Amino acid sequence: MNTALWIVQGMLGGMMLILGVMKSFLPVESLNKFLWTTRSPKSFTRFVGISELMIGFGLVLPPLTGILPLLTSIAAASLCLIMIFAIADHIRHKETHDVPKNVIILLLAAFIAVGRS
């Protein structure tokens, strides 16, 4: 179980770090492949990017260093919350093709949240 959790944490942590860097530091105009960035304020896109960076670090660093490992469950639960909002936004804007990937990320984050609590 521990190995499975580490694999999922590494995958989601890396993904969140990459997405967080993109949304935090790249020009918002270059993020048009994320449809929601075209209809959201720049400050919200930056907020999401910084949140994703924090979640990415929170999924990997606490158990790796042994410092406050409870933060991993909190980071995973935060990712679940973000995915719930993302699913609702995609459904509201009739972008149902994006919903399955959000559901998969939600389930993987829930696995981490429960497994590390």
Backbone atoms as SQL, in Angstrom:
CREATE TABLE atoms (id INTEGER PRIMARY KEY, chain TEXT, resi INTEGER, resn TEXT, atom TEXT, x REAL, y REAL, z REAL);
INSERT INTO atoms VALUES
  (1, 'A', 1, 'MET', 'N', 0.825, -1.196, 0.000),
  (2, 'A', 1, 'MET', 'CA', 0.000, 0.000, 0.000),
  (3, 'A', 1, 'MET', 'C', 0.870, 1.261, 0.000),
  (4, 'A', 2, 'ASN', 'N', 1.932, 1.233, 0.786),
  (5, 'A', 2, 'ASN', 'CA', 2.824, 2.381, 0.864),
  (6, 'A', 2, 'ASN', 'C', 3.461, 2.675, -0.497),
  (7, 'A', 3, 'THR', 'N', 3.835, 1.622, -1.220),
  (8, 'A', 3, 'THR', 'CA', 4.437, 1.811, -2.543),
  (9, 'A', 3, 'THR', 'C', 3.443, 2.435, -3.511),
  (10, 'A', 4, 'ALA', 'N', 2.209, 1.964, -3.487),
  (11, 'A', 4, 'ALA', 'CA', 1.170, 2.524, -4.360),
  (12, 'A', 4, 'ALA', 'C', 0.927, 3.996, -4.032),
  (13, 'A', 5, 'LEU', 'N', 0.896, 4.319, -2.742),
  (14, 'A', 5, 'LEU', 'CA', 0.712, 5.706, -2.353),
  (15, 'A', 5, 'LEU', 'C', 1.856, 6.586, -2.850),
  (16, 'A', 6, 'TRP', 'N', 3.092, 6.099, -2.725),
  (17, 'A', 6, 'TRP', 'CA', 4.241, 6.869, -3.192),
  (18, 'A', 6, 'TRP', 'C', 4.199, 7.084, -4.700),
  (19, 'A', 7, 'ILE', 'N', 3.794, 6.063, -5.437),
  (20, 'A', 7, 'ILE', 'CA', 3.714, 6.197, -6.897),
  (21, 'A', 7, 'ILE', 'C', 2.684, 7.257, -7.271),
  (22, 'A', 8, 'VAL', 'N', 1.513, 7.176, -6.669),
  (23, 'A', 8, 'VAL', 'CA', 0.453, 8.140, -6.974),
  (24, 'A', 8, 'VAL', 'C', 0.859, 9.536, -6.504),
  (25, 'A', 9, 'GLN', 'N', 1.462, 9.635, -5.329),
  (26, 'A', 9, 'GLN', 'CA', 1.922, 10.930, -4.838),
  (27, 'A', 9, 'GLN', 'C', 2.955, 11.544, -5.776),
  (28, 'A', 10, 'GLY', 'N', 3.884, 10.748, -6.249),
  (29, 'A', 10, 'GLY', 'CA', 4.900, 11.253, -7.167),
  (30, 'A', 10, 'GLY', 'C', 4.303, 11.734, -8.471),
  (31, 'A', 11, 'MET', 'N', 3.367, 10.954, -9.008),
  (32, 'A', 11, 'MET', 'CA', 2.732, 11.342, -10.270),
  (33, 'A', 11, 'MET', 'C', 1.922, 12.631, -10.110),
  (34, 'A', 12, 'LEU', 'N', 1.047, 12.656, -9.103),
  (35, 'A', 12, 'LEU', 'CA', 0.220, 13.844, -8.907),
  (36, 'A', 12, 'LEU', 'C', 1.053, 15.043, -8.473),
  (37, 'A', 13, 'GLY', 'N', 2.045, 14.805, -7.615),
  (38, 'A', 13, 'GLY', 'CA', 2.905, 15.900, -7.179),
  (39, 'A', 13, 'GLY', 'C', 3.654, 16.523, -8.337),
  (40, 'A', 14, 'GLY', 'N', 4.235, 15.694, -9.188),
  (41, 'A', 14, 'GLY', 'CA', 4.936, 16.206, -10.360),
  (42, 'A', 14, 'GLY', 'C', 4.014, 16.943, -11.306),
  (43, 'A', 15, 'MET', 'N', 2.842, 16.383, -11.534),
  (44, 'A', 15, 'MET', 'CA', 1.876, 17.025, -12.411),
  (45, 'A', 15, 'MET', 'C', 1.456, 18.380, -11.858),
  (46, 'A', 16, 'MET', 'N', 1.183, 18.442, -10.556),
  (47, 'A', 16, 'MET', 'CA', 0.755, 19.701, -9.956),
  (48, 'A', 16, 'MET', 'C', 1.874, 20.736, -9.988),
  (49, 'A', 17, 'LEU', 'N', 3.114, 20.308, -9.797),
  (50, 'A', 17, 'LEU', 'CA', 4.235, 21.247, -9.866),
  (51, 'A', 17, 'LEU', 'C', 4.385, 21.819, -11.275),
  (52, 'A', 18, 'ILE', 'N', 4.285, 20.972, -12.283),
  (53, 'A', 18, 'ILE', 'CA', 4.399, 21.445, -13.670),
  (54, 'A', 18, 'ILE', 'C', 3.265, 22.412, -14.003),
  (55, 'A', 19, 'LEU', 'N', 2.039, 22.028, -13.673),
  (56, 'A', 19, 'LEU', 'CA', 0.900, 22.900, -13.958),
  (57, 'A', 19, 'LEU', 'C', 0.989, 24.192, -13.154),
  (58, 'A', 20, 'GLY', 'N', 1.434, 24.089, -11.912),
  (59, 'A', 20, 'GLY', 'CA', 1.570, 25.278, -11.070),
  (60, 'A', 20, 'GLY', 'C', 2.591, 26.258, -11.608),
  (61, 'A', 21, 'VAL', 'N', 3.714, 25.750, -12.088),
  (62, 'A', 21, 'VAL', 'CA', 4.732, 26.625, -12.681),
  (63, 'A', 21, 'VAL', 'C', 4.175, 27.302, -13.928),
  (64, 'A', 22, 'MET', 'N', 3.475, 26.542, -14.750),
  (65, 'A', 22, 'MET', 'CA', 2.898, 27.114, -15.972),
  (66, 'A', 22, 'MET', 'C', 1.924, 28.239, -15.648),
  (67, 'A', 23, 'LYS', 'N', 1.000, 27.981, -14.733),
  (68, 'A', 23, 'LYS', 'CA', -0.039, 28.967, -14.423),
  (69, 'A', 23, 'LYS', 'C', 0.480, 30.122, -13.583),
  (70, 'A', 24, 'SER', 'N', 1.583, 29.926, -12.882),
  (71, 'A', 24, 'SER', 'CA', 2.132, 30.995, -12.043),
  (72, 'A', 24, 'SER', 'C', 3.069, 31.919, -12.795),
  (73, 'A', 25, 'PHE', 'N', 3.809, 31.396, -13.760),
  (74, 'A', 25, 'PHE', 'CA', 4.888, 32.178, -14.350),
  (75, 'A', 25, 'PHE', 'C', 4.767, 32.450, -15.847),
  (76, 'A', 26, 'LEU', 'N', 4.039, 31.634, -16.582),
  (77, 'A', 26, 'LEU', 'CA', 3.893, 31.878, -18.021),
  (78, 'A', 26, 'LEU', 'C', 2.881, 32.991, -18.261),
  (79, 'A', 27, 'PRO', 'N', 2.993, 33.706, -19.375),
  (80, 'A', 27, 'PRO', 'CA', 1.957, 34.695, -19.698),
  (81, 'A', 27, 'PRO', 'C', 0.601, 34.010, -19.831),
  (82, 'A', 28, 'VAL', 'N', -0.419, 34.630, -19.262),
  (83, 'A', 28, 'VAL', 'CA', -1.752, 34.029, -19.265),
  (84, 'A', 28, 'VAL', 'C', -2.241, 33.796, -20.693),
  (85, 'A', 29, 'GLU', 'N', -1.834, 34.650, -21.603),
  (86, 'A', 29, 'GLU', 'CA', -2.267, 34.509, -23.002),
  (87, 'A', 29, 'GLU', 'C', -1.773, 33.194, -23.611),
  (88, 'A', 30, 'SER', 'N', -0.662, 32.669, -23.127),
  (89, 'A', 30, 'SER', 'CA', -0.133, 31.419, -23.675),
  (90, 'A', 30, 'SER', 'C', -0.784, 30.184, -23.057),
  (91, 'A', 31, 'LEU', 'N', -1.693, 30.385, -22.116),
  (92, 'A', 31, 'LEU', 'CA', -2.371, 29.272, -21.452),
  (93, 'A', 31, 'LEU', 'C', -3.749, 29.003, -22.057),
  (94, 'A', 32, 'ASN', 'N', -3.969, 29.394, -23.291),
  (95, 'A', 32, 'ASN', 'CA', -5.297, 29.258, -23.889),
  (96, 'A', 32, 'ASN', 'C', -5.725, 27.818, -24.119),
  (97, 'A', 33, 'LYS', 'N', -4.802, 26.850, -23.945),
  (98, 'A', 33, 'LYS', 'CA', -5.247, 25.453, -24.059),
  (99, 'A', 33, 'LYS', 'C', -6.092, 25.050, -22.843),
  (100, 'A', 34, 'PHE', 'N', -5.957, 25.802, -21.756),
  (101, 'A', 34, 'PHE', 'CA', -6.852, 25.639, -20.616),
  (102, 'A', 34, 'PHE', 'C', -8.005, 26.618, -20.834),
  (103, 'A', 35, 'LEU', 'N', -9.143, 26.119, -21.264),
  (104, 'A', 35, 'LEU', 'CA', -10.248, 26.995, -21.647),
  (105, 'A', 35, 'LEU', 'C', -10.683, 27.926, -20.527),
  (106, 'A', 36, 'TRP', 'N', -10.607, 27.457, -19.291),
  (107, 'A', 36, 'TRP', 'CA', -11.082, 28.286, -18.182),
  (108, 'A', 36, 'TRP', 'C', -10.226, 29.531, -17.998),
  (109, 'A', 37, 'THR', 'N', -8.962, 29.514, -18.452),
  (110, 'A', 37, 'THR', 'CA', -8.116, 30.700, -18.285),
  (111, 'A', 37, 'THR', 'C', -8.553, 31.835, -19.200),
  (112, 'A', 38, 'THR', 'N', -9.256, 31.518, -20.280),
  (113, 'A', 38, 'THR', 'CA', -9.713, 32.565, -21.193),
  (114, 'A', 38, 'THR', 'C', -10.902, 33.327, -20.622),
  (115, 'A', 39, 'ARG', 'N', -11.611, 32.741, -19.682),
  (116, 'A', 39, 'ARG', 'CA', -12.786, 33.402, -19.105),
  (117, 'A', 39, 'ARG', 'C', -12.572, 33.810, -17.649),
  (118, 'A', 40, 'SER', 'N', -11.370, 33.621, -17.130),
  (119, 'A', 40, 'SER', 'CA', -11.075, 33.957, -15.739),
  (120, 'A', 40, 'SER', 'C', -10.099, 35.117, -15.670),
  (121, 'A', 41, 'PRO', 'N', -10.175, 35.900, -14.591),
  (122, 'A', 41, 'PRO', 'CA', -9.205, 36.980, -14.427),
  (123, 'A', 41, 'PRO', 'C', -7.784, 36.423, -14.271),
  (124, 'A', 42, 'LYS', 'N', -6.821, 37.227, -14.661),
  (125, 'A', 42, 'LYS', 'CA', -5.418, 36.820, -14.574),
  (126, 'A', 42, 'LYS', 'C', -5.045, 36.492, -13.128),
  (127, 'A', 43, 'SER', 'N', -5.556, 37.273, -12.184),
  (128, 'A', 43, 'SER', 'CA', -5.222, 37.038, -10.775),
  (129, 'A', 43, 'SER', 'C', -5.732, 35.678, -10.302),
  (130, 'A', 44, 'PHE', 'N', -6.887, 35.234, -10.803),
  (131, 'A', 44, 'PHE', 'CA', -7.398, 33.924, -10.419),
  (132, 'A', 44, 'PHE', 'C', -6.529, 32.810, -10.990),
  (133, 'A', 45, 'THR', 'N', -6.075, 32.986, -12.226),
  (134, 'A', 45, 'THR', 'CA', -5.178, 32.002, -12.840),
  (135, 'A', 45, 'THR', 'C', -3.890, 31.884, -12.031),
  (136, 'A', 46, 'ARG', 'N', -3.343, 33.009, -11.606),
  (137, 'A', 46, 'ARG', 'CA', -2.124, 33.000, -10.782),
  (138, 'A', 46, 'ARG', 'C', -2.393, 32.341, -9.428),
  (139, 'A', 47, 'PHE', 'N', -3.550, 32.629, -8.828),
  (140, 'A', 47, 'PHE', 'CA', -3.918, 32.017, -7.554),
  (141, 'A', 47, 'PHE', 'C', -3.990, 30.493, -7.679),
  (142, 'A', 48, 'VAL', 'N', -4.607, 30.022, -8.740),
  (143, 'A', 48, 'VAL', 'CA', -4.699, 28.577, -8.970),
  (144, 'A', 48, 'VAL', 'C', -3.307, 27.989, -9.160),
  (145, 'A', 49, 'GLY', 'N', -2.455, 28.688, -9.901),
  (146, 'A', 49, 'GLY', 'CA', -1.090, 28.211, -10.122),
  (147, 'A', 49, 'GLY', 'C', -0.299, 28.093, -8.825),
  (148, 'A', 50, 'ILE', 'N', -0.389, 29.101, -7.974),
  (149, 'A', 50, 'ILE', 'CA', 0.323, 29.053, -6.691),
  (150, 'A', 50, 'ILE', 'C', -0.258, 27.954, -5.809),
  (151, 'A', 51, 'SER', 'N', -1.572, 27.792, -5.835),
  (152, 'A', 51, 'SER', 'CA', -2.209, 26.712, -5.072),
  (153, 'A', 51, 'SER', 'C', -1.723, 25.350, -5.551),
  (154, 'A', 52, 'GLU', 'N', -1.604, 25.184, -6.860),
  (155, 'A', 52, 'GLU', 'CA', -1.128, 23.909, -7.409),
  (156, 'A', 52, 'GLU', 'C', 0.338, 23.666, -7.045),
  (157, 'A', 53, 'LEU', 'N', 1.134, 24.709, -7.009),
  (158, 'A', 53, 'LEU', 'CA', 2.530, 24.556, -6.558),
  (159, 'A', 53, 'LEU', 'C', 2.579, 24.074, -5.112),
  (160, 'A', 54, 'MET', 'N', 1.779, 24.697, -4.261),
  (161, 'A', 54, 'MET', 'CA', 1.759, 24.313, -2.846),
  (162, 'A', 54, 'MET', 'C', 1.266, 22.877, -2.675),
  (163, 'A', 55, 'ILE', 'N', 0.260, 22.494, -3.444),
  (164, 'A', 55, 'ILE', 'CA', -0.245, 21.126, -3.370),
  (165, 'A', 55, 'ILE', 'C', 0.819, 20.144, -3.856),
  (166, 'A', 56, 'GLY', 'N', 1.493, 20.482, -4.952),
  (167, 'A', 56, 'GLY', 'CA', 2.551, 19.614, -5.469),
  (168, 'A', 56, 'GLY', 'C', 3.638, 19.373, -4.442),
  (169, 'A', 57, 'PHE', 'N', 4.093, 20.446, -3.798),
  (170, 'A', 57, 'PHE', 'CA', 5.102, 20.293, -2.747),
  (171, 'A', 57, 'PHE', 'C', 4.532, 19.538, -1.550),
  (172, 'A', 58, 'GLY', 'N', 3.276, 19.816, -1.205),
  (173, 'A', 58, 'GLY', 'CA', 2.642, 19.179, -0.057),
  (174, 'A', 58, 'GLY', 'C', 2.415, 17.689, -0.229),
  (175, 'A', 59, 'LEU', 'N', 2.280, 17.243, -1.456),
  (176, 'A', 59, 'LEU', 'CA', 2.084, 15.816, -1.699),
  (177, 'A', 59, 'LEU', 'C', 3.376, 15.020, -1.523),
  (178, 'A', 60, 'VAL', 'N', 4.514, 15.664, -1.733),
  (179, 'A', 60, 'VAL', 'CA', 5.776, 14.925, -1.762),
  (180, 'A', 60, 'VAL', 'C', 6.701, 15.241, -0.581),
  (181, 'A', 61, 'LEU', 'N', 6.873, 16.517, -0.269),
  (182, 'A', 61, 'LEU', 'CA', 7.887, 16.889, 0.714),
  (183, 'A', 61, 'LEU', 'C', 7.628, 16.430, 2.151),
  (184, 'A', 62, 'PRO', 'N', 6.423, 16.569, 2.701),
  (185, 'A', 62, 'PRO', 'CA', 6.249, 16.158, 4.103),
  (186, 'A', 62, 'PRO', 'C', 6.593, 14.694, 4.387),
  (187, 'A', 63, 'PRO', 'N', 6.103, 13.734, 3.593),
  (188, 'A', 63, 'PRO', 'CA', 6.494, 12.358, 3.910),
  (189, 'A', 63, 'PRO', 'C', 7.957, 12.073, 3.578),
  (190, 'A', 64, 'LEU', 'N', 8.501, 12.802, 2.614),
  (191, 'A', 64, 'LEU', 'CA', 9.893, 12.605, 2.237),
  (192, 'A', 64, 'LEU', 'C', 10.846, 13.082, 3.336),
  (193, 'A', 65, 'THR', 'N', 10.506, 14.214, 3.946),
  (194, 'A', 65, 'THR', 'CA', 11.355, 14.778, 4.995),
  (195, 'A', 65, 'THR', 'C', 10.969, 14.306, 6.391),
  (196, 'A', 66, 'GLY', 'N', 9.745, 13.802, 6.535),
  (197, 'A', 66, 'GLY', 'CA', 9.266, 13.400, 7.857),
  (198, 'A', 66, 'GLY', 'C', 8.777, 14.568, 8.688),
  (199, 'A', 67, 'ILE', 'N', 8.725, 15.760, 8.098),
  (200, 'A', 67, 'ILE', 'CA', 8.265, 16.948, 8.809),
  (201, 'A', 67, 'ILE', 'C', 6.786, 17.166, 8.501),
  (202, 'A', 68, 'LEU', 'N', 5.970, 17.120, 9.528),
  (203, 'A', 68, 'LEU', 'CA', 4.519, 17.317, 9.408),
  (204, 'A', 68, 'LEU', 'C', 3.881, 16.475, 8.301),
  (205, 'A', 69, 'PRO', 'N', 3.984, 15.163, 8.375),
  (206, 'A', 69, 'PRO', 'CA', 3.425, 14.321, 7.311),
  (207, 'A', 69, 'PRO', 'C', 1.909, 14.463, 7.148),
  (208, 'A', 70, 'LEU', 'N', 1.229, 15.009, 8.139),
  (209, 'A', 70, 'LEU', 'CA', -0.214, 15.241, 8.019),
  (210, 'A', 70, 'LEU', 'C', -0.526, 16.211, 6.879),
  (211, 'A', 71, 'LEU', 'N', 0.438, 17.058, 6.532),
  (212, 'A', 71, 'LEU', 'CA', 0.223, 18.011, 5.443),
  (213, 'A', 71, 'LEU', 'C', -0.048, 17.320, 4.107),
  (214, 'A', 72, 'THR', 'N', 0.427, 16.097, 3.945),
  (215, 'A', 72, 'THR', 'CA', 0.170, 15.364, 2.704),
  (216, 'A', 72, 'THR', 'C', -1.318, 15.089, 2.541),
  (217, 'A', 73, 'SER', 'N', -1.972, 14.669, 3.614),
  (218, 'A', 73, 'SER', 'CA', -3.419, 14.443, 3.549),
  (219, 'A', 73, 'SER', 'C', -4.167, 15.737, 3.283),
  (220, 'A', 74, 'ILE', 'N', -3.694, 16.811, 3.889),
  (221, 'A', 74, 'ILE', 'CA', -4.343, 18.115, 3.678),
  (222, 'A', 74, 'ILE', 'C', -4.156, 18.563, 2.228),
  (223, 'A', 75, 'ALA', 'N', -2.967, 18.381, 1.687),
  (224, 'A', 75, 'ALA', 'CA', -2.722, 18.740, 0.286),
  (225, 'A', 75, 'ALA', 'C', -3.594, 17.907, -0.647),
  (226, 'A', 76, 'ALA', 'N', -3.701, 16.617, -0.377),
  (227, 'A', 76, 'ALA', 'CA', -4.531, 15.747, -1.214),
  (228, 'A', 76, 'ALA', 'C', -6.008, 16.125, -1.110),
  (229, 'A', 77, 'ALA', 'N', -6.473, 16.453, 0.096),
  (230, 'A', 77, 'ALA', 'CA', -7.863, 16.881, 0.265),
  (231, 'A', 77, 'ALA', 'C', -8.106, 18.203, -0.458),
  (232, 'A', 78, 'SER', 'N', -7.114, 19.089, -0.445),
  (233, 'A', 78, 'SER', 'CA', -7.225, 20.359, -1.173),
  (234, 'A', 78, 'SER', 'C', -7.331, 20.110, -2.673),
  (235, 'A', 79, 'LEU', 'N', -6.564, 19.164, -3.160),
  (236, 'A', 79, 'LEU', 'CA', -6.644, 18.814, -4.576),
  (237, 'A', 79, 'LEU', 'C', -8.024, 18.242, -4.912),
  (238, 'A', 80, 'CYS', 'N', -8.577, 17.454, -4.013),
  (239, 'A', 80, 'CYS', 'CA', -9.946, 16.945, -4.215),
  (240, 'A', 80, 'CYS', 'C', -10.924, 18.105, -4.355),
  (241, 'A', 81, 'LEU', 'N', -10.787, 19.090, -3.491),
  (242, 'A', 81, 'LEU', 'CA', -11.680, 20.246, -3.528),
  (243, 'A', 81, 'LEU', 'C', -11.531, 21.015, -4.845),
  (244, 'A', 82, 'ILE', 'N', -10.307, 21.221, -5.286),
  (245, 'A', 82, 'ILE', 'CA', -10.073, 21.902, -6.556),
  (246, 'A', 82, 'ILE', 'C', -10.703, 21.119, -7.707),
  (247, 'A', 83, 'MET', 'N', -10.580, 19.800, -7.683),
  (248, 'A', 83, 'MET', 'CA', -11.146, 18.987, -8.762),
  (249, 'A', 83, 'MET', 'C', -12.669, 19.025, -8.749),
  (250, 'A', 84, 'ILE', 'N', -13.275, 19.093, -7.579),
  (251, 'A', 84, 'ILE', 'CA', -14.735, 19.212, -7.503),
  (252, 'A', 84, 'ILE', 'C', -15.177, 20.523, -8.150),
  (253, 'A', 85, 'PHE', 'N', -14.469, 21.612, -7.828),
  (254, 'A', 85, 'PHE', 'CA', -14.795, 22.902, -8.448),
  (255, 'A', 85, 'PHE', 'C', -14.538, 22.878, -9.953),
  (256, 'A', 86, 'ALA', 'N', -13.464, 22.212, -10.370),
  (257, 'A', 86, 'ALA', 'CA', -13.157, 22.124, -11.796),
  (258, 'A', 86, 'ALA', 'C', -14.240, 21.343, -12.540),
  (259, 'A', 87, 'ILE', 'N', -14.683, 20.247, -11.957),
  (260, 'A', 87, 'ILE', 'CA', -15.754, 19.454, -12.579),
  (261, 'A', 87, 'ILE', 'C', -17.018, 20.296, -12.717),
  (262, 'A', 88, 'ALA', 'N', -17.378, 21.012, -11.654),
  (263, 'A', 88, 'ALA', 'CA', -18.578, 21.851, -11.696),
  (264, 'A', 88, 'ALA', 'C', -18.448, 22.937, -12.765),
  (265, 'A', 89, 'ASP', 'N', -17.273, 23.545, -12.873),
  (266, 'A', 89, 'ASP', 'CA', -17.054, 24.593, -13.872),
  (267, 'A', 89, 'ASP', 'C', -17.139, 24.032, -15.285),
  (268, 'A', 90, 'HIS', 'N', -16.533, 22.874, -15.506),
  (269, 'A', 90, 'HIS', 'CA', -16.584, 22.266, -16.835),
  (270, 'A', 90, 'HIS', 'C', -18.014, 21.882, -17.213),
  (271, 'A', 91, 'ILE', 'N', -18.759, 21.364, -16.277),
  (272, 'A', 91, 'ILE', 'CA', -20.157, 20.999, -16.566),
  (273, 'A', 91, 'ILE', 'C', -20.978, 22.254, -16.846),
  (274, 'A', 92, 'ARG', 'N', -20.732, 23.308, -16.048),
  (275, 'A', 92, 'ARG', 'CA', -21.477, 24.557, -16.234),
  (276, 'A', 92, 'ARG', 'C', -21.232, 25.169, -17.615),
  (277, 'A', 93, 'HIS', 'N', -20.021, 25.020, -18.132),
  (278, 'A', 93, 'HIS', 'CA', -19.688, 25.590, -19.432),
  (279, 'A', 93, 'HIS', 'C', -19.756, 24.559, -20.561),
  (280, 'A', 94, 'LYS', 'N', -20.375, 23.422, -20.268),
  (281, 'A', 94, 'LYS', 'CA', -20.594, 22.365, -21.264),
  (282, 'A', 94, 'LYS', 'C', -19.288, 21.862, -21.896),
  (283, 'A', 95, 'GLU', 'N', -18.243, 21.754, -21.070),
  (284, 'A', 95, 'GLU', 'CA', -16.954, 21.196, -21.496),
  (285, 'A', 95, 'GLU', 'C', -16.811, 19.790, -20.912),
  (286, 'A', 96, 'THR', 'N', -17.755, 18.942, -21.248),
  (287, 'A', 96, 'THR', 'CA', -17.800, 17.617, -20.629),
  (288, 'A', 96, 'THR', 'C', -16.628, 16.728, -21.029),
  (289, 'A', 97, 'HIS', 'N', -15.913, 17.059, -22.083),
  (290, 'A', 97, 'HIS', 'CA', -14.750, 16.255, -22.466),
  (291, 'A', 97, 'HIS', 'C', -13.616, 16.375, -21.444),
  (292, 'A', 98, 'ASP', 'N', -13.612, 17.410, -20.614),
  (293, 'A', 98, 'ASP', 'CA', -12.577, 17.590, -19.592),
  (294, 'A', 98, 'ASP', 'C', -12.923, 16.922, -18.269),
  (295, 'A', 99, 'VAL', 'N', -14.164, 16.546, -18.076),
  (296, 'A', 99, 'VAL', 'CA', -14.606, 16.000, -16.790),
  (297, 'A', 99, 'VAL', 'C', -13.935, 14.671, -16.428),
  (298, 'A', 100, 'PRO', 'N', -13.779, 13.704, -17.339),
  (299, 'A', 100, 'PRO', 'CA', -13.178, 12.424, -16.934),
  (300, 'A', 100, 'PRO', 'C', -11.772, 12.554, -16.336),
  (301, 'A', 101, 'LYS', 'N', -10.933, 13.418, -16.889),
  (302, 'A', 101, 'LYS', 'CA', -9.588, 13.568, -16.312),
  (303, 'A', 101, 'LYS', 'C', -9.661, 14.173, -14.914),
  (304, 'A', 102, 'ASN', 'N', -10.610, 15.093, -14.688),
  (305, 'A', 102, 'ASN', 'CA', -10.770, 15.658, -13.354),
  (306, 'A', 102, 'ASN', 'C', -11.272, 14.619, -12.359),
  (307, 'A', 103, 'VAL', 'N', -12.138, 13.728, -12.811),
  (308, 'A', 103, 'VAL', 'CA', -12.634, 12.661, -11.935),
  (309, 'A', 103, 'VAL', 'C', -11.497, 11.711, -11.565),
  (310, 'A', 104, 'ILE', 'N', -10.646, 11.380, -12.512),
  (311, 'A', 104, 'ILE', 'CA', -9.513, 10.490, -12.232),
  (312, 'A', 104, 'ILE', 'C', -8.569, 11.135, -11.222),
  (313, 'A', 105, 'ILE', 'N', -8.260, 12.415, -11.422),
  (314, 'A', 105, 'ILE', 'CA', -7.387, 13.113, -10.475),
  (315, 'A', 105, 'ILE', 'C', -8.044, 13.176, -9.109),
  (316, 'A', 106, 'LEU', 'N', -9.349, 13.419, -9.064),
  (317, 'A', 106, 'LEU', 'CA', -10.085, 13.449, -7.804),
  (318, 'A', 106, 'LEU', 'C', -9.976, 12.119, -7.070),
  (319, 'A', 107, 'LEU', 'N', -10.159, 11.014, -7.780),
  (320, 'A', 107, 'LEU', 'CA', -10.090, 9.692, -7.150),
  (321, 'A', 107, 'LEU', 'C', -8.680, 9.375, -6.656),
  (322, 'A', 108, 'LEU', 'N', -7.664, 9.748, -7.438),
  (323, 'A', 108, 'LEU', 'CA', -6.285, 9.511, -7.002),
  (324, 'A', 108, 'LEU', 'C', -5.935, 10.359, -5.788),
  (325, 'A', 109, 'ALA', 'N', -6.392, 11.611, -5.779),
  (326, 'A', 109, 'ALA', 'CA', -6.135, 12.472, -4.621),
  (327, 'A', 109, 'ALA', 'C', -6.879, 11.965, -3.382),
  (328, 'A', 110, 'ALA', 'N', -8.076, 11.453, -3.567),
  (329, 'A', 110, 'ALA', 'CA', -8.825, 10.885, -2.442),
  (330, 'A', 110, 'ALA', 'C', -8.105, 9.655, -1.889),
  (331, 'A', 111, 'PHE', 'N', -7.533, 8.851, -2.776),
  (332, 'A', 111, 'PHE', 'CA', -6.741, 7.683, -2.365),
  (333, 'A', 111, 'PHE', 'C', -5.586, 8.114, -1.470),
  (334, 'A', 112, 'ILE', 'N', -4.899, 9.184, -1.851),
  (335, 'A', 112, 'ILE', 'CA', -3.794, 9.692, -1.042),
  (336, 'A', 112, 'ILE', 'C', -4.300, 10.257, 0.274),
  (337, 'A', 113, 'ALA', 'N', -5.365, 11.038, 0.215),
  (338, 'A', 113, 'ALA', 'CA', -5.891, 11.673, 1.428),
  (339, 'A', 113, 'ALA', 'C', -6.275, 10.622, 2.470),
  (340, 'A', 114, 'VAL', 'N', -6.928, 9.577, 2.030),
  (341, 'A', 114, 'VAL', 'CA', -7.341, 8.518, 2.962),
  (342, 'A', 114, 'VAL', 'C', -6.143, 7.657, 3.365),
  (343, 'A', 115, 'GLY', 'N', -5.297, 7.335, 2.417),
  (344, 'A', 115, 'GLY', 'CA', -4.160, 6.451, 2.700),
  (345, 'A', 115, 'GLY', 'C', -3.124, 7.067, 3.605),
  (346, 'A', 116, 'ARG', 'N', -2.973, 8.376, 3.572),
  (347, 'A', 116, 'ARG', 'CA', -1.966, 9.036, 4.396),
  (348, 'A', 116, 'ARG', 'C', -2.528, 9.654, 5.667),
  (349, 'A', 117, 'SER', 'N', -3.835, 9.529, 5.888),
  (350, 'A', 117, 'SER', 'CA', -4.403, 10.110, 7.112),
  (351, 'A', 117, 'SER', 'C', -4.285, 9.169, 8.294);
